[in-house]
Amino acid sequence: MTTEFIPFEKTGYFSKFICDYINENQLLKSLYNHFPSIENFKKQIQEKQENYNFAHRDILVKSLENQYKNTIISEQTQQNIQALRNKNSFTITTGHQLSLFTGPLYFIYKIISTIKACRILNQKHTDYQFVPVYWMATEDHDFEEINHFYLYQKKIVWNSEQTGMVGNFSTQTLEPIAKMLKTELGAGIQSKELFQLFENSYLKNNDLASATRYLVNTLFKEYGLVIIDGNDTELKQLFIPYFEKDLFEHLAEKQVNKTITEIKNIDKNYPTQVTPRQINIFYLQPNIRERIIKTSTGFVVNKTNIIFSDSEIRAELQQFPERFSPNVLLRPMYQEVILPNLCYIGGGGEIAYWLELKAFFEQSNVTFPMLLLRNSVLLISEKQYKKIEKLQLSLSDIFLENRLLENKLTQNVTDIPLNFIPLKKQLQDQFASLYQVAQKTDVTFLNMVKAQEINQLKGLNALEKRLLKAQKRKYKDLIERATYIKANLFPNRTLQERTNNFSEFMIATQSSLIEQLMEHLNPFDLRFILLKYN
């Protein structure tokens, strides 16, 4: 692979809010603790050491050992788990839903960004150990977001009537998906390996959480990745005080709403990524994951007949903490309470909602982590690269809107000057002389000169557009080739990483995709990456 870069703001796919953050706009400084530069990690370490309960380390390691008891892990992963007992070991964490067969490519990019960040930090800060962690969102219930993936632009969908948290979903209904995948992958060596990976992950594990753990562990175990499931009784016991505060004091709602107002005051066009609720907790039972709602007499579980008085829900929380599940707003704090974590790595949308949380963390006396935008990548084959080159386009040109791409291509290949700027300048110079004469006459003549200038400039603009349109017709075939390449690189008019599955690129790179990404990605280089592969 060879690497090129483009600033995030030049891609057209990242919000101004996120671009302002990674460019360290000082107006956003109050929304985060330390900016995620390599040098700033020393400060973050000192703060986390002072504010992280050392007793949590043993509980964390025991929970991880229990979660991994049915999984064959690498020596590096085992060492990383045990290292978490030590006061000088810290985690760098990413998280994601249990997307079917990893879902879109950015699932892979998040994890690789996390592993690479740890590698770089281990080399820079040798007195400490940094452990990469993938947080499985097993308690999520948005099945429609994770029940599919795209292979060669064909959507492969797992239909299921199961309800509740997705981590508990049975995988026994995935046999038809396996057969479809086998057909779509084809008969090559890499195709057979990928099908075997799917079969071993999903057909030989009983639930989606176990299947995802197997899949991710198989792909990344040699890199020492540690996979954690927050749906754990012992870990949730550590979070009981924070659950209780949310139930009775509604601190998240108060603090996050203040921060959202602050963000809007900075720039009214900045998005509100997540709006807090009065209570940000779900209640779990088999096949149920529903919101807890405060009432005048106590609490109810939405869409059920389950009700609690104040004292009953306190008792339920103490006795069965595993039945309580943080929503998207409370989950970040759960992560930071149980992990000796320094930095969260996520996509633009995730970073945007984390930036709403700092004041909430401060009021809860929990250290706010550094926030690092994951690597984003466009994978371009050698064949596609040569076609782009032949069209006299740069790789960055392919990010242009179709109309602008057509204009750029036409300007590159035509031998006729399509830009009338020199003619317009010449015309304006001529009218400058007329204005000198007009100044010595009456106002009506001056107005006539102005009107004539405007009309003639309009005429030149119309001719310029007509000429461009004529040349576009002349080079129609080249334009169609360019737009076809772009459609393949940006399926559904969005970034490749948000649609394509990793498997087709594993085949294209003879199973070396992850290894090559591991070599070329660097999450501390805050630019969009374009990778050309053979």
MIRODO-793893 format. One record per residue (C-alpha): x, y, z. Coordinates in steps of 0.25 Angstrom, whole numbers, padded with zeros to 4 digits, always signed. Example, Ala and Ser with C-alpha at 12.3 -4.5 7.8 and 13.67 -1.06 7.14 Angstrom:
2
+0049-0018+0031 +0055-0004+0029 
This chain:
534
+0000+0000+0000 +0004+0014-0002 -0002+0026+0006 -0007+0040+0003 -0014+0049+0012 -0025+0060+0011 -0030+0069+0022 -0043+0064+0028 -0050+0078+0025 -0046+0076+0010 -0054+0063+0009 -0068+0069+0011 -0072+0057+0020 -0068+0062+0034 -0076+0073+0042 -0070+0087+0045 -0071+0083+0059 -0062+0071+0058 -0052+0079+0049 -0052+0090+0059 -0049+0080+0070 -0037+0073+0063 -0032+0087+0058 -0032+0091+0073 -0041+0103+0072 -0040+0110+0085 -0055+0113+0086 -0057+0098+0089 -0046+0097+0099 -0056+0096+0111 -0062+0084+0105 -0050+0074+0107 -0039+0072+0117 -0026+0070+0110 -0025+0070+0094 -0020+0056+0090 -0006+0059+0086 +0005+0049+0090 +0011+0058+0099 -0002+0061+0107 -0003+0047+0112 +0006+0049+0123 -0003+0059+0129 -0015+0050+0127 -0008+0038+0134 -0005+0047+0146 -0020+0051+0147 -0025+0037+0145 -0016+0031+0155 -0021+0041+0166 -0035+0038+0163 -0036+0023+0159 -0040+0013+0170 -0028+0004+0170 -0037-0007+0176 -0045-0007+0163 -0033-0013+0156 -0034-0027+0162 -0049-0027+0160 -0047-0023+0145 -0037-0034+0143 -0045-0045+0150 -0057-0041+0141 -0049-0041+0129 -0043-0055+0132 -0057-0060+0134 -0062-0054+0121 -0050-0061+0114 -0052-0074+0120 -0057-0081+0108 -0048-0073+0098 -0034-0077+0093 -0026-0065+0094 -0012-0061+0090 -0001-0059+0100 +0000-0044+0097 -0015-0043+0101 -0013-0051+0113 -0001-0042+0117 -0009-0030+0115 -0021-0034+0123 -0012-0038+0135 -0004-0024+0133 -0017-0017+0137 -0014-0021+0151 -0002-0011+0151 -0004+0003+0155 +0005+0007+0143 -0004+0000+0133 -0015+0008+0126 -0025+0005+0115 -0028+0012+0102 -0042+0009+0098 -0052+0008+0086 -0066+0003+0086 -0076-0002+0076 -0089-0009+0073 -0089-0024+0070 -0089-0022+0055 -0092-0034+0047 -0078-0039+0042 -0072-0026+0047 -0082-0018+0038 -0076-0006+0031 -0061-0004+0030 -0060+0006+0041 -0062-0005+0051 -0048-0010+0047 -0042+0004+0046 -0046+0007+0061 -0040-0005+0066 -0027-0003+0058 -0026+0012+0062 -0027+0007+0077 -0016-0003+0075 -0007+0006+0068 -0009+0017+0078 -0004+0007+0089 +0008+0003+0081 +0012+0018+0079 +0009+0021+0094 +0017+0009+0098 +0029+0014+0090 +0028+0028+0095 +0024+0026+0110 +0033+0014+0114 +0030+0015+0129 +0015+0011+0126 +0008+0001+0119 -0004+0004+0110 -0014-0007+0107 -0024-0007+0095 -0038-0010+0099 -0051-0012+0090 -0063-0010+0098 -0075-0019+0092 -0088-0012+0092 -0095-0024+0096 -0107-0017+0103 -0111-0009+0091 -0124-0012+0085 -0124-0005+0072 -0124-0018+0064 -0127-0011+0050 -0114-0004+0051 -0106-0017+0052 -0113-0028+0045 -0107-0026+0032 -0094-0023+0024 -0091-0020+0009 -0083-0029+0001 -0079-0024-0013 -0091-0014-0011 -0101-0025-0008 -0108-0024+0005 -0108-0037+0013 -0118-0036+0024 -0121-0045+0036 -0136-0044+0039 -0140-0048+0053 -0152-0046+0062 -0144-0046+0075 -0145-0035+0085 -0137-0029+0097 -0122-0026+0097 -0115-0031+0084 -0104-0038+0092 -0113-0049+0096 -0119-0051+0082 -0118-0066+0078 -0109-0068+0065 -0116-0081+0062 -0124-0074+0051 -0112-0070+0043 -0110-0082+0035 -0117-0076+0023 -0108-0064+0024 -0096-0073+0024 -0101-0080+0011 -0103-0067+0004 -0089-0062+0009 -0082-0075+0003 -0089-0072-0010 -0085-0057-0011 -0071-0059-0006 -0067-0069-0017 -0057-0081-0017 -0044-0075-0015 -0034-0078-0003 -0037-0065+0004 -0052-0067+0001 -0052-0080+0008 -0044-0075+0020 -0054-0064+0022 -0066-0073+0021 -0060-0082+0031 -0058-0070+0040 -0072-0066+0039 -0077-0081+0042 -0067-0082+0054 -0072-0069+0059 -0087-0069+0057 -0091-0084+0056 -0082-0090+0067 -0086-0079+0077 -0100-0078+0083 -0102-0063+0084 -0097-0051+0077 -0088-0046+0089 -0080-0059+0088 -0080-0059+0073 -0074-0045+0073 -0064-0048+0083 -0059-0060+0075 -0059-0052+0062 -0051-0040+0068 -0042-0049+0076 -0039-0057+0064 -0036-0044+0055 -0028-0037+0066 -0022-0046+0077 -0008-0046+0072 -0008-0031+0074 -0012-0032+0089 -0026-0027+0088 -0034-0028+0100 -0050-0030+0098 -0059-0025+0110 -0074-0028+0111 -0080-0017+0121 -0092-0026+0123 -0085-0032+0136 -0091-0033+0150 -0077-0030+0157 -0074-0018+0148 -0088-0012+0150 -0087-0013+0165 -0076-0003+0163 -0085+0006+0156 -0097+0005+0166 -0094+0019+0172 -0095+0026+0159 -0108+0018+0155 -0114+0023+0168 -0110+0037+0165 -0116+0037+0151 -0129+0031+0157 -0131+0041+0168 -0123+0053+0165 -0123+0054+0150 -0109+0060+0149 -0107+0056+0135 -0119+0063+0130 -0115+0076+0137 -0101+0076+0133 -0102+0072+0119 -0113+0081+0116 -0104+0093+0121 -0093+0088+0112 -0102+0087+0100 -0106+0101+0102 -0092+0105+0103 -0089+0098+0090 -0100+0105+0083 -0095+0118+0088 -0082+0116+0082 -0088+0113+0068 -0103+0111+0066 -0100+0101+0055 -0092+0091+0064 -0101+0079+0065 -0107+0073+0078 -0103+0059+0077 -0110+0053+0089 -0121+0059+0097 -0121+0054+0111 -0133+0049+0118 -0137+0051+0132 -0133+0036+0135 -0122+0030+0125 -0124+0016+0130 -0131+0003+0123 -0136-0008+0131 -0133-0022+0126 -0140-0035+0127 -0140-0047+0117 -0145-0041+0104 -0147-0027+0110 -0138-0015+0110 -0147-0003+0113 -0145+0011+0119 -0148+0014+0134 -0157+0026+0135 -0159+0034+0148 -0174+0036+0152 -0180+0043+0164 -0180+0031+0172 -0167+0024+0168 -0162+0018+0155 -0168+0010+0143 -0162+0002+0133 -0166+0006+0119 -0176-0003+0111 -0177-0013+0123 -0185-0014+0136 -0172-0014+0144 -0173-0003+0155 -0164+0001+0167 -0165+0010+0179 -0153+0018+0182 -0149+0008+0193 -0152-0004+0184 -0143+0001+0172 -0132+0004+0182 -0133-0010+0187 -0134-0015+0173 -0121-0008+0169 -0113-0013+0181 -0118-0027+0179 -0118-0028+0164 -0109-0018+0158 -0108-0026+0145 -0123-0022+0142 -0119-0008+0140 -0113-0003+0127 -0107+0011+0124 -0112+0018+0111 -0103+0024+0101 -0101+0036+0110 -0097+0029+0123 -0089+0018+0117 -0077+0026+0115 -0076+0029+0130 -0078+0014+0133 -0066+0011+0124 -0058+0021+0131 -0062+0017+0145 -0058+0002+0143 -0046+0004+0133 -0032+0011+0136 -0035+0018+0123 -0028+0030+0117 -0034+0032+0104 -0046+0028+0096 -0045+0026+0081 -0057+0028+0072 -0064+0033+0060 -0068+0048+0058 -0082+0045+0063 -0077+0038+0076 -0067+0049+0079 -0078+0060+0077 -0086+0054+0088 -0074+0051+0097 -0072+0066+0096 -0085+0068+0103 -0081+0061+0115 -0069+0068+0122 -0077+0076+0132 -0085+0064+0136 -0072+0056+0138 -0066+0067+0147 -0079+0068+0155 -0078+0053+0157 -0063+0053+0161 -0059+0044+0149 -0047+0048+0141 -0051+0052+0127 -0043+0044+0116 -0036+0049+0104 -0044+0048+0091 -0037+0044+0079 -0044+0043+0065 -0041+0029+0059 -0034+0028+0046 -0043+0029+0033 -0038+0022+0021 -0042+0021+0006 -0036+0008+0000 -0033+0010-0015 -0028-0002-0023 -0016-0001-0033 -0026-0002-0045 -0035+0009-0039 -0023+0018-0037 -0018+0016-0051 -0031+0020-0057 -0032+0032-0048 -0018+0036-0052 -0021+0034-0067 -0033+0044-0065 -0023+0054-0061 -0029+0055-0047 -0023+0054-0033 -0028+0045-0022 -0033+0057-0015 -0041+0061-0027 -0050+0049-0025 -0056+0055-0013 -0062+0066-0021 -0077+0067-0023 -0080+0061-0037 -0083+0074-0043 -0070+0080-0039 -0063+0067-0042 -0068+0068-0056 -0063+0082-0057 -0050+0079-0052 -0048+0067-0062 -0053+0075-0074 -0043+0087-0071 -0032+0076-0069 -0034+0069-0083 -0039+0081-0092 -0029+0089-0100 -0038+0101-0100 -0037+0111-0089 -0051+0110-0081 -0047+0121-0071 -0052+0134-0076 -0045+0142-0065 -0035+0149-0074 -0046+0153-0083 -0054+0159-0072 -0042+0166-0066 -0040+0172-0080 -0054+0176-0081 -0054+0183-0067 -0041+0190-0071 -0048+0196-0083 -0060+0200-0075 -0050+0207-0065 -0047+0217-0076 -0061+0219-0079 -0064+0222-0064 -0054+0233-0065 -0061+0240-0076 -0075+0237-0069 -0070+0244-0057 -0069+0257-0065 -0083+0256-0070 -0097+0254-0064 -0102+0243-0055 -0111+0237-0066 -0099+0234-0075 -0091+0228-0063 -0103+0219-0060 -0103+0214-0075 -0088+0211-0074 -0091+0203-0061 -0103+0195-0067 -0095+0192-0080 -0083+0187-0072 -0093+0178-0064 -0099+0173-0077 -0086+0170-0084 -0081+0162-0072 -0094+0154-0071 -0092+0151-0086 -0078+0146-0083 -0082+0138-0072 -0093+0131-0080 -0083+0128-0091 -0074+0122-0081 -0085+0113-0076 -0089+0109-0090 -0075+0106-0094 -0073+0097-0082 -0086+0090-0085 -0082+0088-0099 -0068+0082-0095 -0075+0073-0085 -0083+0067-0096 -0070+0065-0104 -0064+0058-0093 -0076+0051-0088 -0069+0037-0088 -0058+0042-0079 -0068+0048-0070 -0076+0035-0069 -0063+0027-0066 -0060+0037-0055 -0074+0037-0048 -0074+0022-0049 -0060+0021-0042 -0066+0030-0031 -0079+0022-0030 -0070+0010-0027 -0062+0017-0017 -0073+0025-0010 -0085+0014-0010 -0098+0021-0007 -0091+0034-0009 -0085+0033+0005 -0071+0029+0010 -0067+0015+0006 -0064+0012+0021 -0078+0014+0025 -0083+0003+0015 -0073-0007+0010 -0070-0019+0018 -0055-0023+0021 -0057-0037+0015 -0056-0032+0000 -0043-0025+0003 -0038-0037+0010 -0040-0044-0003 -0034-0033-0011 -0021-0032-0002 -0019-0047-0001 -0023-0047+0014 -0013-0036+0017 -0023-0024+0019 -0021-0023+0034 -0006-0025+0034 -0005-0014+0024 -0015-0005+0031 -0007-0007+0044 +0006-0002+0037 +0000+0010+0031 -0010+0016+0041 -0006+0026+0051 -0018+0032+0060 -0009+0043+0064 -0008+0048+0050 -0021+0055+0049 -0023+0054+0034 -0032+0046+0025 -0024+0034+0019 -0024+0029+0004 -0018+0016+0003 -0015+0010-0011 -0014-0006-0010 -0009-0016-0020 
